[in-house]
Amino acid sequence: MLSQLERGPIKFGWIYTAAGGIERKTEVILTPIKIGERNRIMAIITDITPLIDAQKKVASQYRLLQMTNTVILAMHTEEKIEDALAVAADELHALFENTLIAIYTTRPYAGKAHLAVSRGSLPCCPVRRVHICLPTTKEPYTTAYKRGEPIFCEIRDKEASGIIGIGEVTDLNFPTAVGIIPLISDETVHGSINLFSQGKEGFDSDEQSLLISIGREIGGAIRSGMMRDELKTANDLAHLFLDILVHDVNNAHMIIGGGLELLKDADDEERERYIGIIRSALDTAAEIHRNVMMIRSIREGGDESQRPIPLDPVIQRAIPVGVDIRFTPSGAVVYADELLSGIFLNLFSNAMKYGGAGSMIGVSVREEEDEVIVTIEDNGPGISDAEKEQLFTRNLRIGSKKKGLGIGLYICMTLAERYGGSIRVTDRIAGRQEEGSAFILTLRRARDTGLT
């Protein structure tokens, strides 16, 4: 160093620990001077901790601004909200070290939020084990999901205050910053961003503002997506009603009109046959009317009407008079509304229509955790793999030469999704299509209701 000083002043950084264990950063300038005949060194030590902190603050704010812009762009350009959420999760993961990020969205029913995307892990548990569902009706989640307020806190000494989200987080013996930020738009919460940042003593005010802003951007994007879906659904519904009017209703009218004309000159034997044709067309018209009214009810009904409903009476009332359908009551209770019977009316009608004379129809019910699984199977001619893929679209008729309304199974799918469930079709016996079909309906199970 002395040899360097001979060439002029030198500058370097020095970090020391001040009183209270606080680390300070300084800039040291050593300048050789001469006092009389003696060589001396003048030292100027400047505490630059505030300057470095300010620079870090500016860099951090710039990084936060960049991230916000990236997320906003994704929310407005990605076609699918799932892709936009993935971008947001990636950006958060890049911004916060040692942090697990989980973004949840709500379903069309109250009580739970479901995991949409997750990123990162905690050093204490490198294998990501994120909870699939969050109880939005329990504290502390009601703060975010019911009141729309963000939660920022710390987990210390194994005290988690009811917070879940990752299985191991309540076993930590060191601070973990927690952020639960609602995805909110127009006072409606559509989900939350959940962050667990190991070793971090809370999120600072800038980070909190960023996360709240991102939560609102995502909430707005979800709301916009819902509005687009509602508009598309309305347009699809208008086209569906037009299709029913032009094709199904008109076809039934033509059959009835043609049958009445043929009755004029028919003998007794032919008369009975034509009456049967007319009666079948009238039944078809009645089924069309029932399904159209059901679609209207689906559109007008709200999710708040869903409640625990005993399943057995619904199935039993939907079984057509005089039809032998094997069914053993299960006592299961599901979340649905008064339209639930429409699923079984259409599935039974479908099995009878395409199963052929003498086909057997069976219904079985089993309960699994939070689900009730209903299987309706028949030993009819089955459904081809190509038709299975499109079966629940509104225009498909099973078999090119067979009659069909084309909307019954579409209604089944719409109702199943309305109740937070699903419906699919498979072969009654795997790999043996010709031996019948099995429709598998999944509904949400209602527990401890006292209903049977």
C-alpha positions in Angstrom: 0.0 0.0 0.0 2.9 2.4 0.8 4.3 1.9 -2.6 0.9 2.8 -4.1 0.7 5.9 -1.9 4.0 7.1 -3.4 2.2 7.4 -6.7 -0.8 9.4 -5.2 -4.0 9.0 -3.3 -5.8 5.6 -3.1 -9.4 4.9 -2.6 -11.1 1.7 -1.3 -14.2 0.5 0.5 -14.3 -0.6 4.1 -17.1 -2.3 6.0 -17.2 -2.3 9.8 -19.7 -3.2 12.5 -21.0 -0.2 14.5 -22.6 -0.1 17.9 -25.6 -2.3 18.1 -24.2 -4.8 15.6 -25.2 -2.6 12.6 -23.1 -3.0 9.5 -21.8 0.2 8.0 -20.2 0.7 4.6 -17.6 3.4 4.1 -15.4 4.9 1.4 -11.8 5.5 2.5 -9.4 7.9 0.7 -5.8 7.8 1.8 -3.7 10.8 0.6 0.1 11.1 1.2 1.0 14.6 2.7 4.1 16.1 4.0 4.2 18.1 7.3 7.5 19.8 7.6 10.1 17.1 7.0 7.7 14.3 7.9 5.6 12.2 5.6 2.1 11.7 6.8 -1.0 10.0 5.5 -4.3 11.8 5.6 -7.4 9.5 5.8 -10.9 10.7 4.9 -13.5 8.1 5.8 -17.0 8.7 4.6 -20.0 6.7 5.6 -21.7 5.8 2.3 -24.3 3.4 3.8 -27.2 5.9 3.1 -25.9 6.4 -0.5 -25.6 2.6 -1.2 -29.0 2.0 0.4 -30.5 4.8 -1.8 -28.9 3.3 -4.9 -30.3 -0.1 -4.0 -33.7 1.4 -3.4 -33.7 3.0 -6.9 -32.5 -0.2 -8.5 -35.1 -2.2 -6.6 -37.9 0.2 -7.5 -36.8 0.1 -11.2 -36.8 -3.7 -11.0 -40.3 -3.6 -9.4 -41.5 -1.3 -12.1 -40.1 -3.5 -14.9 -41.8 -6.5 -13.3 -45.1 -4.7 -13.0 -45.0 -3.7 -16.6 -44.2 -7.3 -17.7 -47.2 -8.6 -15.7 -49.5 -5.9 -17.0 -48.5 -6.7 -20.6 -49.1 -10.4 -20.0 -52.5 -9.8 -18.5 -53.6 -7.9 -21.6 -51.9 -10.0 -24.3 -52.1 -13.6 -23.2 -55.2 -15.3 -24.6 -55.5 -17.7 -21.6 -55.5 -16.4 -18.0 -53.5 -19.5 -17.0 -50.6 -18.4 -19.3 -50.8 -14.9 -17.8 -50.7 -16.3 -14.3 -47.6 -18.3 -15.2 -45.9 -15.1 -16.4 -46.7 -13.4 -13.1 -45.4 -16.4 -11.1 -42.2 -16.5 -13.1 -41.6 -12.7 -12.5 -42.3 -13.0 -8.8 -39.9 -16.0 -8.6 -37.2 -14.0 -10.3 -37.7 -11.1 -7.9 -37.8 -12.8 -4.6 -35.1 -15.3 -3.6 -35.7 -18.3 -1.3 -39.4 -17.8 -1.9 -42.3 -20.1 -2.7 -45.0 -18.5 -4.9 -48.5 -20.0 -5.2 -51.3 -18.4 -7.1 -54.8 -19.6 -6.3 -58.1 -18.9 -8.1 -61.7 -19.4 -6.9 -64.2 -21.7 -8.5 -67.8 -20.7 -9.3 -68.7 -21.7 -5.7 -67.7 -20.4 -2.3 -65.5 -22.1 0.2 -62.3 -23.0 -1.5 -59.6 -21.6 -3.7 -57.7 -23.9 -6.0 -54.0 -23.8 -7.0 -53.5 -22.4 -10.5 -49.7 -22.2 -10.6 -46.7 -22.4 -8.3 -43.0 -21.5 -8.6 -39.9 -21.9 -6.4 -39.2 -23.7 -3.1 -37.8 -23.0 0.3 -34.3 -24.1 1.2 -35.6 -26.0 4.2 -37.8 -28.2 1.9 -36.5 -28.2 -1.7 -39.3 -30.5 -2.8 -42.3 -28.2 -3.5 -45.4 -29.4 -1.6 -48.0 -26.8 -2.1 -51.6 -27.1 -0.8 -54.0 -27.7 -3.7 -56.9 -26.0 -1.9 -57.3 -23.1 0.6 -60.2 -22.7 3.0 -61.4 -19.2 2.0 -64.1 -19.2 4.7 -61.6 -19.7 7.6 -59.2 -17.2 9.1 -56.9 -15.8 8.1 -58.1 -16.3 4.6 -61.4 -14.6 5.1 -59.4 -11.4 5.4 -58.2 -11.7 1.8 -61.1 -13.6 0.2 -64.1 -12.1 2.0 -62.9 -8.6 2.9 -60.5 -8.1 0.0 -57.6 -7.1 2.3 -54.0 -8.2 1.8 -52.2 -10.1 4.6 -48.5 -9.4 5.4 -47.0 -11.1 8.4 -44.2 -13.4 9.6 -44.1 -16.9 10.8 -41.8 -17.4 13.8 -41.1 -20.1 16.3 -43.5 -22.5 14.6 -46.5 -20.1 15.1 -48.4 -20.0 11.9 -51.7 -18.4 13.0 -53.8 -20.8 10.9 -51.9 -20.1 7.7 -51.4 -23.0 5.4 -50.1 -23.1 1.9 -47.0 -25.3 2.2 -46.9 -28.4 4.4 -43.6 -27.7 6.1 -43.9 -24.0 6.7 -45.2 -24.4 10.3 -42.2 -26.4 11.3 -39.7 -23.6 10.7 -37.6 -22.2 13.5 -36.6 -19.0 11.7 -38.6 -16.1 10.3 -40.5 -16.6 7.1 -42.3 -13.6 5.5 -45.8 -14.3 4.4 -47.8 -12.4 1.8 -51.4 -13.3 0.9 -52.6 -10.8 -1.7 -56.2 -10.9 -3.1 -56.7 -10.9 -6.9 -59.5 -8.3 -6.7 -61.6 -6.4 -9.2 -64.7 -4.3 -8.5 -64.7 -5.6 -4.9 -64.9 -9.2 -6.1 -62.0 -11.5 -5.1 -61.0 -14.0 -7.8 -58.1 -15.6 -6.0 -54.8 -14.8 -4.3 -51.1 -14.6 -4.6 -49.4 -16.4 -1.7 -45.7 -15.9 -1.0 -43.6 -17.7 1.6 -40.1 -16.1 1.8 -37.7 -17.9 4.1 -35.3 -15.9 6.1 -37.0 -12.6 5.2 -38.3 -10.4 8.0 -41.4 -9.2 6.2 -42.0 -7.4 2.9 -41.1 -3.7 2.8 -43.6 -1.0 1.8 -42.5 -0.9 -1.8 -42.8 -4.7 -2.2 -46.2 -4.6 -0.5 -47.4 -1.9 -2.9 -46.1 -3.9 -5.9 -47.8 -7.1 -4.8 -51.1 -5.3 -4.2 -50.9 -3.6 -7.6 -50.2 -6.9 -9.3 -53.1 -8.5 -7.4 -55.4 -5.8 -8.8 -54.0 -6.2 -12.4 -54.5 -10.0 -12.3 -58.0 -9.5 -10.7 -58.9 -7.1 -13.5 -57.6 -9.5 -16.2 -59.7 -12.4 -14.7 -62.8 -10.1 -14.6 -62.2 -9.1 -18.3 -61.8 -12.8 -19.2 -65.0 -13.6 -17.5 -66.8 -10.8 -19.4 -65.4 -12.1 -22.7 -66.6 -15.6 -21.7 -70.0 -14.3 -20.8 -70.3 -12.5 -24.2 -69.2 -15.5 -26.0 -71.6 -17.7 -24.1 -74.5 -15.3 -24.9 -73.6 -15.4 -28.6 -73.3 -19.2 -28.5 -76.6 -19.4 -26.8 -78.3 -17.3 -29.5 -76.8 -19.5 -32.2 -77.9 -22.6 -30.2 -81.5 -21.5 -30.0 -81.5 -20.6 -33.7 -80.0 -24.1 -34.5 -82.7 -25.7 -32.4 -85.4 -23.7 -34.0 -84.2 -24.3 -37.6 -83.3 -27.9 -37.3 -84.8 -29.8 -34.3 -88.1 -28.0 -34.0 -88.6 -27.8 -37.7 -87.8 -31.4 -38.1 -90.3 -32.5 -35.5 -93.0 -30.3 -37.1 -92.3 -31.8 -40.5 -92.6 -35.4 -39.1 -95.9 -34.5 -37.4 -97.3 -32.8 -40.5 -96.2 -35.7 -42.8 -97.7 -38.2 -40.4 -101.0 -36.4 -40.3 -101.2 -36.3 -44.1 -100.5 -40.1 -44.3 -103.2 -40.8 -41.7 -105.9 -39.6 -44.2 -105.7 -42.6 -46.5 -104.1 -45.1 -44.1 -105.7 -48.5 -43.2 -105.9 -49.6 -39.5 -102.4 -51.2 -39.5 -100.7 -48.2 -41.1 -102.7 -45.8 -38.9 -101.2 -47.4 -35.7 -97.7 -47.0 -37.2 -98.2 -43.4 -38.2 -99.7 -42.6 -34.8 -96.5 -44.0 -33.2 -94.4 -41.8 -35.5 -96.4 -38.7 -34.5 -96.3 -39.6 -30.8 -92.5 -40.0 -31.0 -92.2 -36.6 -32.7 -94.3 -35.0 -30.0 -92.1 -36.6 -27.4 -89.1 -35.2 -29.2 -90.7 -31.7 -29.3 -91.4 -31.9 -25.6 -87.8 -32.9 -24.9 -86.6 -30.0 -27.0 -88.8 -27.6 -25.0 -87.6 -29.1 -21.7 -83.9 -28.7 -22.7 -84.4 -25.1 -24.0 -86.1 -24.1 -20.7 -83.3 -25.8 -18.8 -80.6 -23.9 -20.7 -82.5 -20.7 -20.0 -82.6 -21.6 -16.3 -78.9 -22.3 -16.3 -78.2 -18.9 -17.7 -80.5 -17.1 -15.3 -79.6 -19.0 -12.2 -76.8 -17.9 -9.9 -74.2 -19.9 -8.0 -75.6 -18.7 -4.7 -78.5 -21.1 -5.2 -76.3 -24.1 -4.8 -76.8 -26.0 -1.5 -76.4 -29.5 -0.1 -78.9 -31.8 -1.9 -79.5 -35.5 -1.2 -78.6 -37.4 -4.4 -80.8 -40.5 -4.2 -84.2 -38.8 -4.6 -82.9 -36.8 -7.6 -81.8 -40.0 -9.4 -85.0 -41.9 -8.4 -87.3 -39.1 -9.7 -85.4 -38.9 -13.0 -85.9 -42.6 -13.8 -88.6 -42.8 -16.5 -91.8 -44.6 -15.6 -91.8 -48.2 -16.6 -88.1 -48.3 -17.2 -86.0 -50.8 -15.3 -82.8 -49.1 -14.1 -80.6 -50.8 -11.6 -79.8 -48.4 -8.7 -78.8 -48.8 -5.1 -79.3 -45.7 -2.9 -76.1 -44.4 -1.4 -77.1 -41.7 1.0 -74.7 -39.3 -0.7 -75.3 -35.5 -0.5 -73.8 -33.1 -3.1 -73.6 -29.4 -3.7 -76.1 -28.5 -6.5 -79.4 -26.8 -7.2 -82.9 -27.8 -8.5 -81.5 -28.2 -12.0 -79.4 -31.3 -11.0 -82.1 -33.6 -12.2 -81.5 -32.4 -15.8 -78.2 -34.3 -15.9 -79.9 -37.6 -15.0 -83.0 -37.0 -17.3 -80.7 -36.5 -20.2 -78.3 -39.3 -19.4 -81.2 -41.8 -18.9 -82.9 -40.6 -22.1 -79.6 -40.9 -24.0 -79.0 -44.5 -22.7 -82.6 -45.5 -23.7 -82.4 -43.8 -27.1 -79.1 -45.3 -28.3 -79.0 -48.4 -26.2 -81.6 -50.2 -28.3 -84.4 -52.6 -27.2 -83.5 -54.7 -24.2 -80.4 -52.7 -23.2 -79.6 -52.7 -19.4 -78.9 -49.5 -17.6 -77.2 -49.3 -14.2 -76.3 -46.5 -11.8 -73.6 -46.7 -9.1 -72.5 -44.1 -6.6 -69.3 -43.9 -4.5 -67.9 -41.2 -2.2 -64.2 -40.2 -2.3 -62.9 -37.4 0.0 -64.5 -34.3 -1.3 -66.2 -35.9 -4.3 -69.2 -38.0 -5.2 -68.7 -40.1 -8.3 -71.8 -41.4 -10.2 -71.5 -43.9 -13.0 -74.3 -44.5 -15.5 -73.6 -47.4 -17.7 -75.4 -49.4 -20.4 -74.7 -52.5 -22.5 -75.8 -50.8 -25.8 -73.7 -50.5 -29.0 -71.2 -48.1 -27.4 -69.7 -44.9 -28.7 -66.7 -44.7 -31.0 -63.5 -43.0 -29.8 -63.9 -40.3 -32.4 -67.4 -39.4 -31.1 -66.2 -39.5 -27.5 -63.9 -36.6 -28.1 -66.8 -34.3 -29.3 -69.6 -35.9 -27.4 -70.4 -33.0 -25.1 -70.4 -30.3 -27.8 -73.9 -29.0 -28.6 -74.1 -30.1 -32.3 -73.1 -33.8 -32.1 -75.5 -36.6 -32.9 -74.4 -40.1 -31.9 -74.2 -42.1 -35.1 -74.9 -40.5 -38.5 -78.1 -42.4 -39.1 -79.6 -42.0 -35.6 -82.0 -39.4 -34.3 -80.8 -37.0 -31.6 -81.3 -33.6 -30.1 -77.7 -32.7 -29.9 -78.0 -30.6 -26.8 -78.8 -33.1 -24.0 -75.2 -34.0 -23.3 -74.1 -30.4 -23.7 -76.5 -29.5 -20.9 -75.0 -32.4 -18.8 -71.5 -30.9 -19.2 -72.7 -27.4 -18.5 -74.5 -28.3 -15.3 -71.6 -30.5 -14.1 -69.2 -27.6 -14.5 -71.7 -25.2 -12.9 -71.6 -27.4 -9.8 -67.8 -27.5 -9.8 -67.7 -31.1 -11.1 -67.1 -32.8 -14.4 -68.5 -35.5 -16.8 -66.8 -37.8 -19.2 -67.5 -41.0 -21.1 -65.6 -44.2 -21.5 -66.3 -47.8 -22.5 -68.2 -49.9 -20.0 -65.5 -52.5 -20.4 -62.1 -51.0 -21.2 -61.1 -51.5 -24.8 -64.5 -53.1 -25.8 -66.5 -50.3 -27.2 -69.2 -52.5 -28.7 -70.2 -53.7 -25.2 -71.6 -50.4 -24.0 -70.7 -47.0 -22.5 -70.2 -45.6 -19.1 -70.8 -41.9 -18.3 -68.8 -40.8 -15.2 -70.2 -37.8 -13.4 -68.2 -36.1 -10.6 -69.9 -33.8 -8.1 -68.8 -32.0 -5.0 -69.5 -33.9 -1.8 -71.4 -32.1 1.0 -70.3 -33.3 4.4 -71.9 -33.2 7.8 -75.2 -31.7 6.6 -77.6 -34.0 8.4 -79.3 -34.7 5.1 -79.8 -38.1 3.6 
